[in-house]
Amino acid sequence: MFKNLVVIVLMVYLAKEVGAQFSFEFIQAPITDTVKFNHEYDYIIIGAGSGGCVMANRLSENHEWKVLLLEVGDEESDFLTDVPLTAAVTVLTRHNWGYRTERNKYSCLYLDGGVCYWPKGRALGGTSVINYMVYNRGHRDDYDRWARAGNKGWSFREVLPYFKKMERIGIEEFKSSKYRGKKGNVDVQHPGYHSKLLDAFLDAGKDLGYEENDPNDEEMLGFSQIQATTRRGRRWSAAKAYLRPIKKRANLFVSMRSWVTRILIDPKTKVAYGVEFIKNRQRYRVNATKEVILSAGAVASPQLLMLSGVGPAKHLQKLQIPVIQNLSVGYNLQDHVGLSGLAFLVNEPITISETSVQSMSAIFSYYVLGRGPFTLPGGAEGLAFVKTPNSTLAKDYPDIEIVLGAGALNGDMSGSMANMLGIPKPFVKEVYADIMGKNAFSLVPIIMRPKSRGRIRLKSTNPFQWPRMEANYLSHPDDIQTLVEGAKLVHRLGESSSFQQYESKLNRRPYLGCENYVFGSNDYWKCCIKGYTSSLQHQAGTCKMGPSHDANAVVNPHLQVYGIDRLRVVDASIMPDLPAAHTNAVVFMIGEKAADMVKETWS
């Protein structure tokens, strides 16, 4: 099944061997793995995802502070993870947790196993090592909404300096914007590839009344070329941005393959004083004299809190876990979801597929010049933020995002993309029976302000067992209706006059399980969306930030866990509501802001 994929990987490897002198990322020395531990450190950071990497960098700027960073994974495999186009391949590596949710009656009904697929990062850099690298930070009202809910200090005006601090914009026409940063750690660039397909997409947006824009500037609504966290056409992960430049700091200790099993909290004083973890089959207990910082993500952070006695009392008591602090840990789970699999056929080779990129010229162009189709993040080339006719949101706030894919699943000859999404083999065989390998592109509608909420809860007291992941996507009827309107919009967009120069036409073979509905009807789209729900892996909200009067809040606006001293959460789990953003950029911002909060506390 993976014959074509193997060919591509081998060609990339050969090109890398010849062209390595042009790619400084490949020749960087590895980060030293700590194997001998002190009894105590000033700060212990759990998880080296985007939030944890930022915290490790910023806290170790004070050379008097000793900082220990614990990560259950190891270093990213540059050879496998650096190439943006093959992002779907990363889910096959050891860097992916490969989570699967519980079954539910609202979504993912026809995916393999009837469950939703959650690839999550397990490496230095966390999910930034396996994500699609799309850079977007959301609408100003996202953060003003946080502030209006009582989270003082989190308005757009107050978080913008941190977005600018972390960003190094590499797009010339955006460098003069007051909203963009120029000297940060995280590179943001356009892919080194611009096709006729993108031009048609931008023109189609103008026909709908939308301008070509920078969605990270003043106006979010519009169509644009995608922006990605890449440098010279290669993935720029959190570890590359924040850890590798400081790997020689004597006060920073990075320990890989270290599985944290518990946060040590004194049940009487309710002070977090250390962590317990397993490395090389040996159990360690290490103390933190200042703070424990939990940055394990929206799944593992609530899991660790509950295992440590912080969470819903009834749930913990049922598992016979002594309750140290009763909080709504694990609730408020949110995510951005959409519909994948739509394939628009065209009459010219303006699209890309696994077969079309199998040329030495494309690969050498990538490794020598950092250009060409291999620089497209997961094959995505364009982005649009739009409003559907029935939207009740503010007039300048999008309820749907549309991602333009330079290829479609009918060109996924290896099955790597379908495997990542959990799409069954019979679906590919039947739905694309007449069009396998033909020129086609995709449009993916994604809901921006979901109302549905899920939950993370423990299955047992075993820290090595996944928690129960209850996505509950589309459980709120407004979400399914918004996505139906989004599907109808992309159908119209893909067959609009701007694409007709290529005779663009949506594949008419119905999705499996939806054959009994009239193709293109509301009921048909409902069936497709509920059956083949696609997550953007933006899980958030499970350790909700809120003021003291918010009964559902887990952390305060300084990200300190309520009722527990010297314990902070710094990752996507603290978001009260999902912003209309690709959350990696938001977590970088959260990390930068949290680091200043910690410094202010202990200055």
KEDO-376477 format. One record per residue (C-alpha): residue in one letter; x, y, z. Coordinates in pm, whole numbers, padded with zeros to 5 digits, always signed. Each point is the difference from the previous one (the first is absolute). Example, Ala and Ser with C-alpha at 12.3 -4.5 7.8 and 13.67 -1.06 7.14 Angstrom:
A+01230-00450+00780;S+00137+00344-00066;
END
This chain:
M+00000+00000+00000;F+00284+00240+00077;K+00205-00067-00316;N-00026+00357-00134;L+00067+00145+00342;V+00315-00210+00036;V+00122+00127-00337;I-00049+00360+00108;V+00172-00053+00336;L+00299-00168-00166;M+00030+00281-00254;V-00018+00260+00275;Y+00268-00186+00194;L+00234-00010-00301;A-00058+00367-00065;K+00068+00074+00364;E+00330-00187-00010;V+00113+00194-00305;G-00144+00336+00104;A+00055-00010+00375;Q+00247+00287-00020;F-00290+00227-00092;S-00215-00109+00294;F+00137+00110+00335;E-00287-00170+00182;F+00142-00341-00087;I+00345+00066+00138;Q-00095+00136+00341;A+00141-00199+00290;P-00256-00180+00217;I-00125+00135+00330;T+00171-00163+00297;D-00226-00239+00188;T+00020+00028+00380;V+00050-00339+00165;K+00120+00106+00348;F-00234+00215+00202;N+00044+00248+00281;H-00221-00034+00305;E-00168+00330-00086;Y-00034+00270-00265;D-00159+00342+00009;Y-00253-00091-00268;I-00117-00331-00139;I-00184+00019-00332;I-00211-00301-00101;G-00024-00031-00376;A+00216+00145-00278;G-00280+00111-00231;S-00031+00355-00125;G-00086+00138+00346;G+00267-00201+00180;C+00276+00091-00246;V-00076+00370+00039;M+00002-00029+00381;A+00330-00191-00001;N+00162+00267-00214;R-00130+00305+00183;L+00045-00125+00357;S+00355-00118-00066;E+00086+00354-00112;N+00055+00060+00372;H+00326-00186+00052;E-00064-00028+00374;W-00306-00219-00063;K+00041-00371-00066;V-00267-00127-00240;L-00087-00366-00064;L-00205-00079-00311;L-00157-00347-00009;E-00125-00152-00327;V-00138-00350-00056;G+00120-00002-00363;D+00341+00064-00150;E+00145+00232-00264;E-00186+00051-00324;S+00122-00200-00300;D+00099+00281-00236;F+00010-00234-00296;L-00362-00110+00053;T-00160+00309+00152;D+00161+00298-00172;V-00167-00028-00342;P-00327+00198+00010;L-00174-00182-00285;T+00031-00341+00166;A-00144+00114+00335;A-00250-00288-00008;V+00292-00245+00007;T+00100+00122+00347;V-00298-00178+00155;L+00170-00328-00091;T+00304+00085+00212;R+00078-00048+00368;H-00070+00372+00042;N-00378-00054-00003;W-00208-00113+00298;G-00262-00126-00245;Y-00293+00078+00229;R-00351-00128-00075;T-00311+00146+00158;E-00297-00181+00145;R-00288-00077-00234;N-00285+00252-00005;K-00328+00033-00185;Y+00071+00338-00156;S+00327-00023-00195;C+00269-00220-00158;L-00268-00265-00053;Y+00147-00154-00316;L+00370+00040+00074;D+00206-00311+00080;G-00130-00138+00328;G-00269+00268+00018;V+00237+00224+00197;C+00172+00333-00059;Y+00373-00001-00073;W+00221+00228+00211;P+00367+00010-00105;K+00187+00176+00282;G+00372+00070+00025;R+00236-00208+00209;A+00340+00166-00041;L+00203+00305+00089;G-00226+00255-00166;G-00322-00188+00072;T-00270+00019-00265;S+00196+00270-00186;V+00212-00293-00123;I-00292-00171-00175;N-00255+00276-00064;Y-00078+00174-00329;M+00197+00313+00094;V-00279+00244-00093;Y+00056+00335+00171;N-00308+00197+00098;R-00070+00169+00332;G-00372+00078-00021;H-00228+00300+00031;R+00053+00285+00244;D-00339-00070+00157;D+00116-00350+00100;Y+00229+00151+00260;D-00226+00291+00090;R-00264-00265+00072;W+00243-00172+00239;A+00056+00332+00175;R-00373+00081+00017;A-00052-00334+00178;G+00222+00124+00282;N+00345-00106-00120;K+00182+00323+00067;G+00308+00051-00216;W-00117-00214-00293;S-00160+00257-00230;F+00129+00023-00357;R+00185+00320+00080;E+00180-00180+00284;V+00084-00324-00184;L+00106+00160-00330;P+00349+00091+00133;Y+00057-00370+00075;F-00113-00107-00346;K+00248+00251-00140;K+00272-00109+00241;M-00012-00363-00114;E-00023+00069-00375;R+00268+00052-00265;I-00199+00089-00309;G+00170-00107-00321;I-00260+00141-00241;E+00135+00325-00142;E-00332+00176-00059;F-00109-00059+00361;K+00314+00129+00172;S-00131+00355+00028;S-00320-00108+00178;K-00042+00114+00359;Y-00153-00341+00073;R+00302-00210-00100;G+00323-00081+00184;K+00342+00004-00163;K+00251-00133+00254;G-00170-00291+00175;N+00088-00368+00023;V-00276-00135-00225;D+00048+00041-00374;V-00315+00066-00203;Q+00020-00023-00379;H-00201-00062-00312;P+00072-00337-00162;G+00248+00018-00287;Y-00271-00104-00243;H-00278+00196-00170;S-00219-00181-00250;K-00274+00099-00245;L-00236-00171+00241;L+00076+00260+00267;D-00063+00281-00248;A-00341-00147-00084;F-00077-00033+00372;L+00086+00366+00069;D-00205+00112-00301;A-00295-00210+00115;G+00017+00179+00335;K-00026+00337-00173;D-00307-00125-00188;L-00155-00074+00341;G+00084+00347+00124;Y+00319-00080+00196;E+00335+00169-00048;E+00341-00167+00001;N+00140+00080+00343;D+00226-00086+00290;P-00233-00167+00255;N+00253+00080+00274;D-00041+00373-00061;E-00289+00242+00054;E-00267-00185-00200;M-00040-00376+00041;L-00272-00066-00256;G+00148-00072-00343;F+00200-00236-00219;S+00376-00044+00017;Q+00301-00213-00075;I+00068-00221+00298;Q+00254+00106+00265;A+00204-00269+00172;T+00252-00043+00282;T+00283-00089-00235;R+00353+00118-00066;R+00142-00031-00350;G-00286-00231-00085;R+00057-00235+00295;R-00205-00058+00314;W+00094+00239+00279;S-00115-00180+00313;A-00013+00130+00357;A+00319-00192+00078;K+00186+00157-00293;A-00128+00342+00094;Y+00047-00005+00377;L+00219-00293+00110;R+00274-00054-00254;P+00129+00358+00017;I+00052-00031+00379;K+00102-00364+00034;K+00337+00099+00150;R-00146+00196+00293;A+00147-00154+00312;N-00315+00062+00206;L-00240-00177-00241;F-00040-00376+00038;V-00202-00191-00260;S-00103-00356+00076;M-00157-00205-00280;R-00188-00331+00022;S-00117+00116+00344;W-00359-00096+00077;V-00146+00212+00280;T-00242-00206+00209;R-00095+00249+00270;I+00038+00356+00119;L+00107-00002+00363;I-00237+00214+00207;D-00005+00025+00378;P-00362-00085+00093;K+00008+00217+00312;T+00168+00316-00125;K-00115-00054-00361;V+00339+00099-00135;A+00140-00167-00313;Y+00356-00090+00086;G+00121-00235-00272;V-00072-00276-00248;E+00030-00376-00027;F+00107-00151-00332;I+00131-00314-00163;K+00311-00008-00217;N+00181-00311-00121;R-00226-00208+00226;Q+00119+00191+00305;R-00226+00216+00216;Y+00118+00349+00096;R-00134+00262+00237;V+00131+00350-00053;N-00097+00315+00189;A-00077+00349-00128;T+00091+00284+00234;K-00204+00260-00188;E-00261-00149-00237;V-00119-00304-00189;I-00118+00103-00346;L-00237-00236-00178;S+00023+00025-00380;A-00109-00346-00109;G-00289+00111-00222;A-00379-00015-00002;V-00005-00377+00050;A+00292-00077+00230;S-00015+00310+00223;P-00348-00076+00137;Q+00096-00367+00024;L+00302+00081+00217;L-00194+00241+00219;M-00265-00262+00070;L+00257-00272+00068;S+00154+00242+00251;G-00326+00060+00186;V-00112+00321-00172;G-00331-00034-00182;P-00371-00077+00031;A-00044-00151+00347;K-00264-00258-00095;H+00207-00125-00294;L+00318-00031+00210;Q-00179-00164+00290;K-00147-00258-00235;L+00357-00096-00093;Q+00111+00020+00367;I+00237+00289-00068;P+00034+00222+00310;V-00149+00340-00084;I+00234+00289+00070;Q-00196+00265-00190;N-00347-00027-00156;L+00013+00174-00341;S-00169-00042-00340;V+00308-00155-00159;G-00061-00169-00335;Y-00321+00185-00086;N-00044+00267-00268;L+00178-00202-00274;Q-00020+00181-00336;D+00143-00053-00347;H-00027+00124-00357;V-00154-00261-00231;G-00096-00015-00365;L-00064-00224-00298;S+00286-00155-00197;G-00009-00208-00316;L-00158+00237-00253;A+00181-00029-00334;F-00043+00255-00279;L+00117-00133-00337;V+00182+00232-00243;N+00112-00039-00360;E+00361+00115+00042;P+00291-00127+00215;I-00013+00302+00233;T-00042-00219+00310;I+00246-00219+00186;S-00006-00364+00107;E+00248-00258+00127;T+00065-00101-00360;S+00044+00351-00139;V+00270+00097+00253;Q+00213-00308-00070;S+00261+00186-00198;M+00359+00065+00093;S-00036+00360-00117;A-00278+00064+00254;I+00199-00158+00282;F+00332+00168-00082;S-00183+00331-00041;Y-00131-00052+00350;Y+00331-00087+00164;V+00216+00246-00189;L-00236+00297-00034;G-00264-00069+00266;R-00271+00034-00264;G-00253-00208-00190;P-00302-00213+00098;F+00184-00167+00289;T-00026+00331+00188;L-00382-00018+00014;P-00108-00083+00359;G-00189-00326-00036;G-00081+00104-00356;A-00197+00307+00112;E+00045+00305-00222;G-00275+00247+00081;L-00215+00113+00292;A-00327+00188+00024;F-00199+00132+00293;V-00362+00057-00098;K-00353+00042+00130;T-00288-00228-00088;P-00345+00153-00074;N-00148-00100+00336;S+00290+00114+00218;T-00101+00182+00319;L+00357+00104+00085;A+00136+00354-00030;K+00013+00126-00358;D+00379-00021-00019;Y+00029-00337+00177;P+00025-00323-00207;D-00208-00305+00083;I+00172-00216-00265;E+00360-00047-00107;I+00072-00151-00343;V+00330-00174-00070;L+00106-00041-00363;G+00192-00322-00055;A+00223-00017-00306;G-00097-00366-00030;A-00280-00229+00111;L-00038-00344+00158;N-00028-00162-00343;G+00371+00083-00041;D+00092-00149+00339;M+00129-00319-00159;S+00183-00115+00315;G-00303+00051+00221;S+00198+00205+00252;M-00247+00291+00005;A-00304-00229+00020;N+00171-00191+00280;M+00062+00320+00196;L-00368+00097-00032;G-00127-00350+00078;I-00177-00030-00336;P-00068-00369-00078;K+00146-00173-00305;P-00344-00083-00145;F-00079+00374-00004;V+00307+00075-00211;K-00063-00297-00226;E-00365+00085-00068;V-00017+00380+00016;Y+00308+00054-00219;A-00046-00309-00219;D-00018+00202-00323;I+00252+00271+00083;M+00299-00159+00177;G+00315+00183-00102;K-00185+00265-00204;N+00062+00372+00040;A-00207+00127+00292;F+00012+00249+00285;S-00186+00019+00331;L-00189+00256+00203;V-00058-00066+00371;P-00263+00195+00198;I+00076+00039+00373;I-00218+00143+00275;M+00166+00286+00188;R-00225+00054+00305;P-00128-00345+00104;K-00260-00018+00275;S+00047-00371+00071;R+00203-00099+00306;G+00171-00325+00089;R+00189-00136+00297;I+00319-00177+00104;R-00034-00244+00291;L+00210-00282+00142;K-00055-00364-00090;S+00204-00117+00295;T+00276+00103+00239;N+00260-00144-00238;P+00204+00297-00128;F+00107-00202-00305;Q-00356-00049-00121;W-00159+00258-00226;P-00278+00202+00159;R-00355-00020-00132;M-00030+00257-00279;E-00361+00101-00058;A+00005+00237-00296;N-00377+00059-00031;Y+00056+00180-00329;L-00322+00134-00158;S-00206-00076+00311;H-00134+00354-00022;P-00241+00028-00297;D+00131+00344-00099;D+00342-00150-00078;I-00131-00251-00252;Q-00213+00269-00165;T+00297+00236-00031;L+00211-00274-00159;V-00282-00089-00242;E+00005+00362-00116;G+00379-00020-00022;A-00018-00314-00217;K-00251+00165-00232;L+00224+00306-00022;V+00312-00196-00099;H-00205-00198-00256;R-00103+00330-00157;L+00349+00144+00032;G+00173-00298-00163;E-00228+00014-00302;S-00006+00380-00025;S+00089+00194-00316;S+00360+00058+00114;F+00063-00375-00001;Q-00191-00067-00323;Q+00302+00079-00215;Y+00112-00341+00126;E-00351-00153-00026;S-00003-00062+00375;K-00267-00245+00111;L-00063-00169+00334;N+00028-00378-00002;R-00362-00121+00000;R+00052-00343+00151;P-00182+00019+00336;Y+00170-00063+00331;L-00050-00353+00128;G-00299-00017+00232;C-00157+00309-00156;E-00110-00149-00333;N-00371+00020+00086;Y+00000+00379+00024;V-00025+00238-00295;F+00357+00101-00086;G+00067+00356+00119;S-00314+00025+00213;N+00009+00114+00363;D-00067-00354+00117;Y+00280-00132-00220;W+00250+00244+00145;K-00117-00076+00354;C+00065-00368-00063;C+00347+00069-00142;I+00101+00232+00284;K-00123-00229+00277;G+00149-00307-00167;Y+00342+00133-00101;T+00069+00272+00256;S+00354+00134-00032;S+00182+00157+00296;L+00258+00276-00045;Q+00165-00126+00322;H-00071+00325+00179;Q-00116-00164+00324;A-00018+00261+00275;G-00182+00122+00309;T+00030-00295+00241;C+00168+00205+00278;K-00207+00310-00052;M+00134+00342+00094;G-00251+00217+00183;P-00051+00243+00288;S-00062-00124+00354;H-00378+00031-00038;D+00001-00240-00299;A-00099-00337+00149;N+00142-00183-00303;A+00342+00167+00005;V+00308-00213+00074;V+00265+00273-00020;N-00011+00372+00073;P+00105+00268-00252;H+00360-00051+00114;L-00042-00369-00098;Q+00043-00113+00361;V-00213-00301+00100;Y-00272+00104+00241;G+00062-00123+00353;I+00349-00135-00077;D+00305+00214+00062;R+00300-00001-00237;L-00174-00188-00281;R-00072+00160-00337;V-00144-00130-00329;V+00146+00139-00323;D-00147-00157-00313;A-00317-00010-00215;S-00204-00145+00286;I-00031+00342+00168;M-00196+00162-00285;P-00350+00093+00122;D-00131-00002-00358;L+00165-00100-00325;P+00123+00295-00202;A-00056+00001-00377;A+00361-00106-00032;H+00239-00283-00065;T+00090-00051+00362;N+00376-00053-00024;A+00054+00375-00037;V-00232+00065+00296;V+00192-00243+00223;F+00327+00172-00087;M-00162+00326+00112;I-00130-00161+00320;G+00351-00127+00075;E+00158+00342-00051;K-00258+00170+00222;A+00017-00268+00268;A+00380+00027+00017;D-00031+00369+00082;M-00259-00083+00265;V+00236-00248+00165;K+00287+00247-00014;E-00220+00266+00159;T-00099-00239+00278;W+00358-00096+00084;S+00192+00313-00093;
END
